[in-house]
Amino acid sequence: MQQRRSDYDCGFVDTLWAAVAAIAAAVQTAVIVCAAAYALGQVREARRARNLTTLIYLNGAIDADSAHEDRRRLFNELPDVLTAQLSSEHYALIYRIVRLFTFIGDLVDKGLLDFELIAATHARPISRISQRLEPWIRKQRDTDPTFAQAFVSLGRRCMAWDIDRHGYENRAVFYKHVDNQSATAVEPTANCSE
């Protein structure tokens, strides 16, 4: 009889330990799921922080006085036909603008910067500048077929985004100088750079 009692006790203990192990496994799984959810949140937060840091830097570059002056000169001082012979000063001015916006386009294309962030803050100026410079960029592509490809793509995406959000009618005032379809639009303010 002594033997049976210990067999019964061992079975009970085994069942008890199996239950404890099952509970521990469930708790461990819950902890892992919580840790994974937390880690995912941290990854998202890190991406948002990176986007914000990049956007702050780019806003500084886009909104710098020298950049505003370059864009003002692009629309008000440079010849209407940018494919004509340009002075070295005008060429350098155009190249600075193209280089900045190509860099932004590359960041967007590589997924390092969210397009929506750029479009929400700079869609109109980017698409307007892209349209103004597109003939010059096409001329440069005679020697380099991929020249400023990211900039042109970004400009087109920004234009589509702007039209989608604000409609074509609101777009006309801002694009009169570079869009023949809106030539009858209301005149923009004088010396408008954006």
Backbone as ProteinMPNN parsed JSONL, in Angstrom:
{"seq_chain_A": "MQQRRSDYDCGFVDTLWAAVAAIAAAVQTAVIVCAAAYALGQVREARRARNLTTLIYLNGAIDADSAHEDRRRLFNELPDVLTAQLSSEHYALIYRIVRLFTFIGDLVDKGLLDFELIAATHARPISRISQRLEPWIRKQRDTDPTFAQAFVSLGRRCMAWDIDRHGYENRAVFYKHVDNQSATAVEPTANCSE", "coords_chain_A": {"N_chain_A": [[0.804, -1.167, 0.0], [1.96, 1.171, 0.65], [3.557, 1.692, -1.556], [1.755, 2.351, -3.616], [0.705, 4.763, -2.696], [2.897, 6.513, -2.899], [3.267, 6.461, -5.658], [0.975, 7.735, -6.423], [1.401, 10.202, -5.23], [3.646, 11.079, -6.684], [2.566, 11.335, -9.237], [0.753, 13.391, -8.824], [2.511, 15.426, -8.129], [3.993, 15.59, -10.482], [1.981, 16.462, -12.237], [1.393, 18.88, -11.029], [3.84, 20.241, -11.377], [3.878, 20.295, -14.156], [1.719, 21.952, -14.653], [2.665, 24.308, -13.458], [4.875, 24.772, -15.133], [3.533, 25.188, -17.554], [2.114, 27.518, -16.969], [4.282, 29.229, -16.507], [5.421, 29.223, -19.065], [3.384, 30.471, -20.493], [3.366, 32.993, -19.268], [5.951, 33.801, -19.938], [5.715, 33.915, -22.726], [3.84, 35.973, -22.93], [5.369, 38.073, -21.889], [7.379, 38.21, -23.839], [5.86, 38.927, -26.082], [4.924, 41.43, -25.22], [7.394, 42.754, -24.995], [8.222, 42.688, -27.657], [6.226, 44.27, -28.835], [6.779, 46.698, -27.563], [9.375, 47.128, -28.508], [8.835, 47.423, -31.234], [7.373, 49.783, -31.136], [9.433, 51.465, -30.282], [11.125, 51.365, -32.507], [9.493, 52.583, -34.419], [9.269, 55.095, -33.232], [11.94, 55.898, -33.288], [12.284, 56.101, -36.033], [10.498, 58.18, -36.579], [11.772, 60.202, -35.139], [14.176, 60.376, -36.558], [13.18, 61.197, -39.059], [12.125, 63.669, -38.291], [14.434, 65.033, -37.414], [15.898, 65.097, -39.817], [14.099, 66.537, -41.389], [14.073, 68.994, -40.043], [16.704, 69.825, -40.503], [16.626, 69.975, -43.332], [14.617, 71.895, -43.687], [15.973, 74.071, -42.654], [17.938, 74.319, -44.614], [16.381, 74.742, -46.937], [14.931, 77.02, -46.239], [16.841, 78.906, -45.771], [18.315, 82.158, -46.004], [19.995, 82.523, -48.222], [19.113, 80.467, -49.9], [16.481, 81.254, -50.406], [17.043, 83.603, -51.776], [18.359, 82.535, -54.027], [16.215, 81.14, -55.226], [14.468, 83.265, -55.719], [15.944, 84.697, -57.603], [16.058, 82.745, -59.581], [13.445, 82.736, -60.596], [13.016, 85.402, -61.239], [15.239, 86.729, -62.337], [16.782, 85.135, -64.027], [17.093, 84.073, -67.466], [14.107, 83.483, -69.448], [14.235, 81.23, -71.031], [15.913, 78.578, -70.144], [17.591, 76.879, -71.418], [19.259, 78.201, -73.049], [22.471, 79.779, -73.555], [24.081, 80.178, -70.509], [25.385, 82.301, -67.931], [28.314, 81.679, -65.916], [27.748, 82.218, -63.286], [24.932, 82.053, -63.199], [24.626, 79.396, -63.949], [25.845, 78.133, -61.733], [24.084, 78.933, -59.731], [21.679, 77.646, -60.529], [22.574, 75.011, -60.387], [23.085, 74.71, -57.626], [20.486, 74.796, -56.59], [19.307, 72.583, -57.883], [20.92, 70.528, -56.9], [20.313, 70.536, -54.108], [17.531, 69.867, -54.094], [17.587, 67.457, -55.454], [18.975, 65.908, -53.654], [17.07, 65.826, -51.567], [15.029, 64.471, -52.947], [16.351, 62.026, -53.393], [16.563, 61.09, -50.738], [13.848, 60.708, -50.16], [13.184, 58.795, -52.14], [14.716, 56.627, -51.289], [13.459, 55.953, -48.987], [14.224, 57.125, -46.644], [13.244, 59.471, -45.813], [10.064, 60.663, -45.187], [7.715, 61.085, -47.703], [5.253, 62.415, -47.387], [5.753, 64.214, -45.312], [7.543, 66.046, -46.481], [5.986, 66.91, -48.653], [3.797, 68.078, -47.368], [4.914, 70.361, -46.288], [6.426, 71.597, -48.311], [5.407, 71.24, -50.925], [4.372, 72.933, -53.018], [6.493, 74.883, -53.624], [8.54, 73.055, -54.388], [7.466, 71.623, -56.587], [6.983, 73.72, -58.336], [9.556, 74.822, -58.746], [10.771, 72.593, -59.85], [9.357, 72.342, -62.27], [10.124, 74.733, -63.489], [12.833, 74.299, -63.864], [12.961, 72.018, -65.408], [13.36, 72.013, -68.327], [16.077, 72.767, -68.449], [17.231, 70.689, -67.005], [16.595, 68.541, -68.7], [18.26, 69.209, -70.841], [20.77, 68.851, -69.632], [20.691, 66.157, -69.381], [21.455, 65.19, -71.799], [24.097, 64.551, -71.673], [24.239, 63.133, -69.286], [22.138, 60.737, -68.609], [20.646, 60.194, -66.271], [20.581, 62.44, -64.748], [19.58, 64.422, -62.059], [17.299, 62.921, -61.601], [15.868, 62.074, -59.327], [15.013, 64.514, -58.32], [13.28, 65.515, -60.336], [11.345, 63.513, -60.27], [10.451, 63.822, -57.618], [9.435, 66.436, -57.824], [7.279, 66.049, -59.613], [5.697, 64.286, -58.109], [5.125, 65.953, -55.939], [3.627, 67.939, -57.237], [1.372, 66.459, -58.062], [0.445, 65.717, -55.544], [-0.177, 68.235, -54.457], [-2.181, 69.161, -56.212], [-4.08, 67.196, -55.729], [-4.702, 67.731, -53.046], [-5.434, 70.466, -53.001], [-6.676, 71.152, -55.349], [-6.87, 71.983, -58.855], [-7.479, 74.615, -59.518], [-6.608, 76.318, -57.397], [-3.951, 75.865, -57.636], [-3.171, 77.182, -59.917], [-2.513, 79.945, -59.57], [-0.056, 79.841, -58.324], [1.557, 78.635, -60.191], [1.718, 80.022, -62.535], [3.9, 81.172, -63.932], [5.323, 78.995, -64.864], [3.704, 77.157, -66.057], [2.023, 76.606, -68.87], [-0.648, 75.975, -69.254], [-2.089, 77.335, -67.369], [-2.064, 80.018, -68.008], [-3.889, 82.077, -68.0], [-4.417, 82.621, -65.421], [-4.836, 84.339, -62.246], [-2.646, 87.014, -61.636], [0.44, 86.414, -59.954], [1.979, 87.753, -56.965], [4.425, 90.349, -57.306], [7.835, 89.572, -57.921], [7.766, 87.097, -56.687], [9.022, 84.351, -54.982], [8.243, 81.87, -54.239]], "CA_chain_A": [[0.0, 0.0, 0.0], [2.922, 2.265, 0.698], [4.015, 1.895, -2.937], [0.708, 3.042, -4.373], [0.583, 6.139, -2.23], [3.987, 7.318, -3.464], [2.992, 6.621, -7.088], [-0.068, 8.756, -6.513], [2.036, 11.48, -4.888], [4.505, 11.464, -7.802], [1.688, 11.764, -10.325], [0.226, 14.687, -8.444], [3.628, 16.367, -8.203], [4.273, 15.778, -11.895], [0.902, 17.285, -12.77], [1.57, 20.208, -10.461], [4.979, 20.864, -12.061], [3.462, 20.532, -15.537], [0.866, 23.145, -14.614], [3.55, 25.445, -13.185], [5.645, 24.984, -16.357], [2.622, 25.754, -18.539], [1.866, 28.906, -16.559], [5.531, 29.961, -16.741], [5.556, 29.398, -20.517], [2.397, 31.475, -20.896], [3.862, 34.286, -18.798], [7.118, 34.124, -20.748], [5.205, 34.308, -24.043], [3.238, 37.299, -22.776], [6.473, 39.023, -21.719], [8.03, 38.35, -25.141], [4.947, 39.691, -26.934], [4.981, 42.818, -24.741], [8.712, 43.298, -25.351], [8.224, 42.899, -29.106], [5.38, 45.434, -29.099], [7.532, 47.854, -27.092], [10.488, 47.321, -29.447], [8.241, 47.968, -32.46], [7.09, 51.184, -30.838], [10.711, 52.184, -30.253], [11.594, 51.48, -33.885], [8.668, 53.624, -35.037], [9.648, 56.372, -32.633], [13.266, 56.234, -33.815], [12.081, 56.544, -37.42], [9.895, 59.515, -36.514], [12.817, 61.133, -34.693], [15.089, 60.561, -37.684], [12.479, 62.031, -40.033], [12.035, 65.019, -37.761], [15.781, 65.618, -37.452], [16.209, 65.361, -41.217], [13.22, 67.605, -41.856], [14.554, 70.248, -39.462], [17.899, 70.191, -41.268], [16.236, 70.377, -44.684], [13.925, 73.183, -43.581], [17.02, 75.083, -42.521], [18.584, 74.492, -45.922], [15.41, 75.29, -47.881], [14.485, 78.337, -45.8], [17.964, 79.824, -45.552], [18.225, 83.38, -46.803], [20.666, 82.318, -49.514], [18.253, 79.619, -50.733], [15.382, 82.125, -50.857], [17.598, 84.5, -52.789], [18.568, 81.724, -55.236], [14.922, 80.872, -55.863], [13.964, 84.537, -56.231], [16.693, 84.974, -58.826], [15.66, 81.744, -60.574], [12.182, 83.107, -61.217], [12.911, 86.813, -61.6], [16.413, 87.289, -63.0], [17.326, 84.265, -65.064], [16.312, 84.133, -68.72], [12.946, 82.592, -69.519], [14.675, 79.987, -71.656], [17.112, 78.156, -69.414], [18.443, 76.032, -72.25], [20.188, 79.086, -73.755], [23.773, 79.919, -72.902], [23.975, 80.841, -69.209], [26.649, 82.709, -67.333], [28.779, 80.722, -64.905], [27.023, 82.529, -62.05], [23.587, 81.485, -63.324], [24.787, 77.945, -63.932], [26.116, 77.75, -60.343], [22.831, 79.128, -58.991], [20.777, 76.539, -60.883], [23.132, 73.751, -59.895], [22.848, 74.659, -56.168], [19.078, 74.459, -56.37], [19.096, 71.205, -58.335], [21.626, 69.623, -55.979], [19.546, 70.455, -52.867], [16.28, 69.136, -54.268], [17.92, 66.075, -55.831], [19.291, 65.263, -52.373], [15.79, 65.556, -50.901], [14.378, 63.408, -53.723], [17.05, 60.761, -53.102], [16.15, 60.651, -49.403], [12.475, 60.21, -50.274], [13.205, 57.563, -52.935], [15.325, 55.549, -50.505], [12.644, 55.71, -47.807], [14.846, 57.706, -45.453], [12.444, 60.636, -45.468], [8.681, 60.441, -45.566], [7.247, 62.013, -48.724], [4.152, 63.225, -46.861], [6.318, 65.323, -44.533], [8.076, 67.034, -47.426], [4.886, 67.462, -49.439], [2.969, 68.936, -46.522], [5.585, 71.619, -45.989], [7.114, 72.22, -49.444], [4.935, 70.712, -52.213], [4.261, 73.957, -54.061], [7.776, 75.365, -54.146], [9.315, 72.005, -55.051], [6.917, 71.341, -57.92], [7.172, 74.92, -59.16], [10.98, 74.881, -59.109], [11.018, 71.459, -60.745], [8.839, 72.692, -63.593], [10.949, 75.816, -64.055], [14.155, 73.777, -64.222], [12.893, 70.791, -66.2], [14.056, 72.113, -69.624], [17.527, 72.785, -68.196], [17.597, 69.326, -66.604], [16.567, 67.728, -69.922], [19.478, 69.527, -71.599], [21.883, 68.215, -68.934], [20.57, 64.706, -69.585], [22.122, 64.811, -73.049], [25.384, 63.949, -71.294], [24.026, 62.234, -68.144], [20.712, 60.394, -68.714], [19.95, 60.099, -64.98], [20.811, 63.684, -64.022], [18.485, 64.997, -61.264], [16.109, 62.082, -61.742], [15.114, 62.098, -58.07], [14.39, 65.834, -58.201], [12.147, 65.573, -61.26], [10.327, 62.618, -59.717], [9.898, 64.491, -56.434], [8.629, 67.565, -58.292], [6.012, 65.54, -60.163], [4.895, 63.774, -56.997], [4.644, 67.11, -55.172], [2.57, 68.58, -58.005], [0.179, 65.61, -57.953], [-0.021, 65.836, -54.152], [-0.758, 69.57, -54.297], [-3.447, 69.187, -56.948], [-4.997, 66.316, -55.006], [-5.121, 68.366, -51.791], [-5.932, 71.829, -53.134], [-7.357, 71.342, -56.614], [-6.111, 72.625, -59.925], [-7.752, 76.049, -59.543], [-5.709, 76.981, -56.45], [-2.593, 75.653, -58.12], [-2.891, 78.055, -61.056], [-1.869, 81.186, -59.158], [1.324, 79.569, -57.948], [2.31, 78.022, -61.275], [1.513, 80.768, -63.764], [5.137, 81.408, -64.656], [5.95, 77.794, -65.388], [2.706, 76.232, -66.574], [1.298, 77.278, -69.949], [-2.075, 75.703, -69.166], [-2.734, 78.268, -66.451], [-1.587, 81.342, -68.395], [-4.906, 83.086, -67.75], [-4.664, 82.686, -63.98], [-4.584, 85.6, -61.574], [-1.21, 87.309, -61.563], [1.014, 86.299, -58.629], [2.617, 88.978, -56.502], [5.69, 90.626, -57.968], [9.057, 88.988, -57.343], [7.407, 85.947, -55.846], [10.018, 83.271, -55.136], [7.62, 80.584, -53.962]], "C_chain_A": [[0.875, 1.271, 0.0], [3.364, 2.652, -0.715], [2.994, 2.7, -3.732], [0.588, 4.508, -3.972], [1.697, 7.013, -2.836], [3.822, 7.466, -4.98], [1.964, 7.731, -7.299], [0.532, 10.141, -6.238], [2.905, 11.965, -6.043], [3.66, 11.952, -8.975], [1.121, 13.146, -10.051], [1.311, 15.759, -8.576], [3.973, 16.628, -9.659], [3.224, 16.674, -12.546], [1.03, 18.717, -12.284], [2.711, 20.943, -11.172], [4.653, 21.143, -13.525], [2.592, 21.786, -15.618], [1.704, 24.397, -14.382], [4.371, 25.782, -14.44], [4.769, 25.624, -17.433], [2.329, 27.214, -18.225], [3.109, 29.761, -16.827], [5.736, 30.221, -18.236], [4.588, 30.464, -21.02], [2.847, 32.872, -20.48], [5.05, 34.732, -19.643], [6.69, 34.58, -22.147], [4.6, 35.704, -23.983], [4.315, 38.379, -22.643], [7.164, 39.269, -23.058], [7.164, 39.174, -26.089], [4.96, 41.165, -26.519], [6.301, 43.481, -25.124], [8.786, 43.58, -26.848], [7.385, 44.121, -29.476], [6.106, 46.72, -28.682], [8.678, 48.172, -28.067], [9.977, 47.899, -30.767], [7.913, 49.442, -32.279], [8.358, 52.02, -30.826], [11.273, 52.377, -31.655], [10.806, 52.574, -34.606], [9.059, 55.01, -34.516], [11.015, 56.827, -33.137], [13.144, 56.731, -35.257], [11.479, 57.943, -37.448], [10.929, 60.558, -36.092], [13.803, 61.416, -35.817], [14.456, 61.448, -38.75], [12.42, 63.482, -39.566], [13.383, 65.729, -37.813], [16.161, 65.988, -38.873], [15.378, 66.52, -41.743], [13.654, 68.955, -41.294], [15.787, 70.739, -40.211], [17.512, 70.708, -42.654], [15.467, 71.692, -44.681], [14.927, 74.315, -43.439], [17.687, 75.366, -43.845], [17.639, 75.151, -46.927], [15.046, 76.731, -47.526], [15.622, 79.306, -45.492], [17.819, 81.035, -46.463], [18.861, 83.202, -48.177], [19.82, 81.459, -50.453], [17.058, 80.412, -51.25], [15.859, 83.056, -51.964], [17.841, 83.749, -54.098], [17.253, 81.488, -55.965], [14.302, 82.16, -56.421], [14.649, 84.87, -57.554], [16.311, 83.997, -59.94], [14.414, 82.195, -61.323], [12.149, 84.546, -61.736], [14.1, 87.375, -62.372], [16.96, 86.422, -64.116], [16.479, 84.358, -66.327], [15.147, 83.15, -68.691], [13.328, 81.234, -70.084], [15.997, 79.583, -71.005], [18.022, 77.256, -70.232], [19.411, 76.869, -73.081], [21.507, 79.134, -72.981], [23.605, 80.727, -71.611], [25.358, 81.266, -68.738], [27.06, 81.673, -66.293], [28.078, 80.962, -63.571], [25.614, 81.925, -62.077], [23.627, 79.96, -63.289], [25.002, 77.455, -62.496], [24.858, 77.877, -59.49], [21.864, 77.968, -59.252], [21.286, 75.234, -60.289], [22.956, 73.617, -58.38], [21.423, 74.23, -55.863], [18.814, 73.003, -56.737], [19.728, 70.221, -57.358], [20.846, 69.457, -54.672], [18.305, 69.591, -53.041], [16.487, 67.714, -54.781], [18.266, 65.287, -54.576], [18.017, 64.907, -51.623], [15.057, 64.427, -51.619], [15.019, 62.052, -53.489], [16.658, 60.223, -51.735], [14.736, 60.066, -49.427], [12.456, 58.883, -51.018], [13.754, 56.381, -52.15], [14.548, 55.238, -49.231], [13.239, 56.26, -46.523], [14.113, 58.951, -44.975], [11.046, 60.417, -46.015], [8.216, 61.515, -46.557], [6.168, 62.941, -48.186], [4.66, 64.416, -46.052], [6.826, 66.425, -45.449], [6.934, 67.692, -48.188], [4.037, 68.426, -48.611], [3.608, 70.304, -46.288], [6.128, 72.338, -47.221], [6.606, 71.768, -50.814], [4.925, 71.778, -53.309], [5.619, 74.471, -54.528], [8.57, 74.294, -54.881], [8.776, 71.744, -56.454], [7.104, 72.528, -58.855], [8.625, 75.026, -59.644], [11.317, 73.764, -60.094], [10.538, 71.772, -62.154], [9.704, 73.753, -64.257], [12.28, 75.265, -64.576], [14.122, 72.556, -65.137], [13.538, 70.914, -67.585], [15.584, 72.092, -69.455], [18.017, 71.389, -67.829], [17.599, 68.404, -67.824], [17.816, 67.968, -70.765], [20.69, 68.855, -70.955], [21.875, 66.701, -69.153], [21.11, 64.253, -70.936], [23.449, 64.127, -72.752], [25.257, 62.968, -70.138], [22.54, 61.894, -68.075], [19.955, 60.328, -67.384], [20.108, 61.361, -64.146], [19.522, 64.173, -63.357], [17.188, 64.203, -61.363], [15.242, 62.118, -60.477], [14.405, 63.429, -57.877], [13.158, 65.937, -59.09], [11.002, 64.698, -60.746], [9.657, 63.249, -58.5], [9.006, 65.658, -56.852], [7.281, 67.119, -58.834], [5.103, 64.998, -59.065], [4.325, 64.912, -56.169], [3.512, 67.818, -55.905], [1.274, 67.773, -57.907], [-0.415, 65.701, -56.551], [-0.741, 67.159, -53.95], [-2.101, 69.669, -55.002], [-4.49, 68.344, -56.231], [-5.542, 66.996, -53.757], [-5.859, 69.683, -52.002], [-6.675, 72.101, -54.437], [-6.523, 72.116, -57.612], [-6.295, 74.144, -59.909], [-6.813, 76.807, -58.611], [-4.265, 76.893, -56.907], [-2.214, 76.715, -59.152], [-2.146, 79.322, -60.657], [-0.386, 80.957, -58.907], [2.178, 79.083, -59.115], [2.252, 78.824, -62.576], [2.794, 80.909, -64.581], [5.689, 80.164, -65.333], [4.973, 76.813, -66.018], [1.858, 76.948, -67.618], [-0.207, 77.061, -69.87], [-2.779, 76.708, -68.28], [-2.335, 79.708, -66.762], [-2.615, 82.432, -68.119], [-5.198, 83.244, -66.262], [-4.389, 84.089, -63.445], [-3.083, 85.792, -61.429], [-0.699, 87.108, -60.129], [1.667, 87.615, -58.23], [3.977, 89.129, -57.165], [6.86, 90.027, -57.19], [8.772, 87.85, -56.376], [8.421, 84.841, -56.056], [9.415, 81.927, -54.819], [6.127, 80.666, -54.053]], "O_chain_A": [[0.526, 2.291, -0.593], [3.523, 3.836, -1.013], [3.358, 3.636, -4.444], [0.393, 5.381, -4.819], [1.436, 8.145, -3.242], [4.199, 8.498, -5.535], [2.071, 8.544, -8.217], [0.216, 11.117, -6.918], [2.898, 13.157, -6.35], [4.041, 12.917, -9.639], [1.023, 13.973, -10.956], [1.057, 16.858, -9.07], [4.222, 17.773, -10.037], [3.569, 17.558, -13.33], [0.801, 19.659, -13.042], [2.577, 22.114, -11.527], [5.117, 22.142, -14.075], [2.722, 22.582, -16.548], [1.488, 25.424, -15.025], [4.54, 26.957, -14.769], [5.227, 26.514, -18.15], [2.3, 28.051, -19.127], [2.998, 30.886, -17.316], [6.17, 31.304, -18.628], [4.943, 31.269, -21.881], [2.723, 33.824, -21.251], [5.146, 35.899, -20.019], [7.252, 35.534, -22.685], [4.818, 36.521, -24.877], [4.19, 39.463, -23.212], [7.499, 40.409, -23.381], [7.676, 40.024, -26.818], [5.003, 42.049, -27.375], [6.318, 44.642, -25.532], [9.349, 44.593, -27.264], [7.782, 44.915, -30.329], [6.041, 47.722, -29.394], [8.916, 49.332, -28.404], [10.62, 48.771, -31.351], [8.153, 50.252, -33.175], [8.363, 53.155, -31.303], [11.833, 53.43, -31.963], [11.385, 53.395, -35.318], [9.162, 55.968, -35.281], [11.221, 58.015, -33.384], [13.828, 57.677, -35.649], [11.893, 58.789, -38.24], [10.955, 61.666, -36.628], [14.22, 62.558, -36.011], [15.108, 62.344, -39.285], [12.638, 64.406, -40.349], [13.463, 66.891, -38.209], [16.69, 67.074, -39.112], [15.888, 67.383, -42.458], [13.605, 69.96, -42.004], [15.902, 71.925, -40.518], [18.004, 71.746, -43.097], [15.646, 72.515, -45.578], [14.759, 75.385, -44.024], [17.972, 76.519, -44.169], [18.056, 76.025, -47.686], [14.871, 77.565, -48.414], [15.381, 80.409, -45.003], [17.266, 80.94, -47.558], [18.326, 83.677, -49.179], [19.807, 81.689, -51.663], [16.664, 80.258, -52.406], [15.166, 83.267, -52.959], [17.556, 84.28, -55.171], [17.186, 81.621, -57.187], [13.678, 82.137, -57.482], [13.993, 85.279, -58.512], [16.248, 84.38, -61.108], [14.333, 82.054, -62.543], [11.327, 84.869, -62.594], [13.965, 88.419, -63.011], [17.548, 86.941, -65.065], [15.293, 84.681, -66.266], [15.191, 82.127, -68.007], [12.799, 80.207, -69.659], [17.049, 80.162, -71.277], [19.114, 76.907, -69.783], [20.288, 76.32, -73.746], [21.619, 78.585, -71.885], [23.053, 81.827, -71.627], [26.368, 80.664, -69.103], [26.234, 80.878, -65.845], [27.841, 80.021, -62.812], [25.162, 81.353, -61.085], [22.774, 79.318, -62.677], [24.4, 76.462, -62.09], [24.596, 77.035, -58.631], [21.306, 77.387, -58.322], [20.509, 74.445, -59.751], [22.702, 72.515, -57.893], [21.186, 73.401, -54.984], [18.17, 72.275, -55.981], [19.13, 69.196, -57.03], [20.729, 68.337, -54.174], [18.05, 68.691, -52.24], [15.636, 66.853, -54.558], [17.89, 64.122, -54.451], [17.897, 63.8, -51.099], [14.523, 63.525, -50.974], [14.323, 61.041, -53.395], [16.441, 59.021, -51.586], [14.468, 59.049, -48.788], [11.791, 57.942, -50.586], [13.3, 55.251, -52.332], [14.938, 54.351, -48.472], [12.803, 55.897, -45.43], [14.338, 59.425, -43.861], [10.872, 60.029, -47.171], [8.316, 62.709, -46.277], [6.167, 64.132, -48.497], [4.073, 65.497, -46.096], [6.567, 67.605, -45.212], [6.922, 68.912, -48.35], [3.611, 69.469, -49.107], [2.901, 71.296, -46.109], [6.281, 73.559, -47.198], [7.336, 71.909, -51.794], [5.421, 71.539, -54.41], [5.874, 74.491, -55.733], [9.209, 74.586, -55.892], [9.55, 71.654, -57.407], [7.357, 72.346, -60.046], [8.875, 75.289, -60.821], [12.06, 73.972, -61.053], [11.24, 71.494, -63.126], [9.983, 73.675, -65.453], [12.785, 75.713, -65.605], [15.173, 72.11, -65.595], [14.223, 69.978, -67.997], [16.29, 71.462, -70.244], [19.078, 70.955, -68.277], [18.5, 67.578, -67.973], [18.368, 67.029, -71.338], [21.552, 68.339, -71.666], [22.919, 66.051, -69.115], [21.21, 63.053, -71.189], [23.875, 63.235, -73.485], [26.079, 62.061, -70.012], [21.756, 62.677, -67.538], [18.726, 60.4, -67.382], [19.799, 61.354, -62.954], [18.495, 64.319, -64.019], [16.101, 64.764, -61.223], [14.016, 62.184, -60.565], [13.305, 63.466, -57.325], [12.107, 66.398, -58.644], [9.838, 65.097, -60.783], [8.433, 63.212, -58.372], [7.93, 65.845, -56.285], [6.257, 67.74, -58.549], [3.892, 65.22, -59.084], [3.172, 64.853, -55.741], [2.544, 68.252, -55.281], [0.202, 68.34, -57.695], [-1.634, 65.756, -56.391], [-1.806, 67.197, -53.334], [-3.057, 70.206, -54.443], [-5.653, 68.737, -56.137], [-6.724, 66.853, -53.443], [-6.801, 69.991, -51.272], [-7.246, 73.179, -54.606], [-5.581, 72.818, -57.244], [-5.369, 74.881, -60.248], [-6.272, 77.843, -58.999], [-3.453, 77.762, -56.59], [-1.048, 77.099, -59.243], [-1.221, 79.729, -61.36], [0.443, 81.802, -59.248], [3.406, 79.118, -59.031], [2.698, 78.338, -63.615], [2.762, 80.777, -65.805], [6.455, 80.277, -66.29], [5.38, 75.742, -66.468], [1.053, 77.812, -67.271], [-0.97, 77.885, -70.372], [-3.983, 76.913, -68.438], [-2.277, 80.537, -65.853], [-2.249, 83.603, -68.013], [-6.143, 83.94, -65.892], [-3.78, 84.916, -64.124], [-2.347, 84.849, -61.137], [-1.331, 87.579, -59.183], [1.88, 88.489, -59.071], [4.604, 88.138, -57.54], [6.857, 89.99, -55.959], [9.466, 87.678, -55.374], [8.66, 84.43, -57.192], [10.039, 80.907, -55.114], [5.441, 79.665, -53.847]]}, "name": "protein", "num_of_chains": 1, "seq": "MQQRRSDYDCGFVDTLWAAVAAIAAAVQTAVIVCAAAYALGQVREARRARNLTTLIYLNGAIDADSAHEDRRRLFNELPDVLTAQLSSEHYALIYRIVRLFTFIGDLVDKGLLDFELIAATHARPISRISQRLEPWIRKQRDTDPTFAQAFVSLGRRCMAWDIDRHGYENRAVFYKHVDNQSATAVEPTANCSE"}
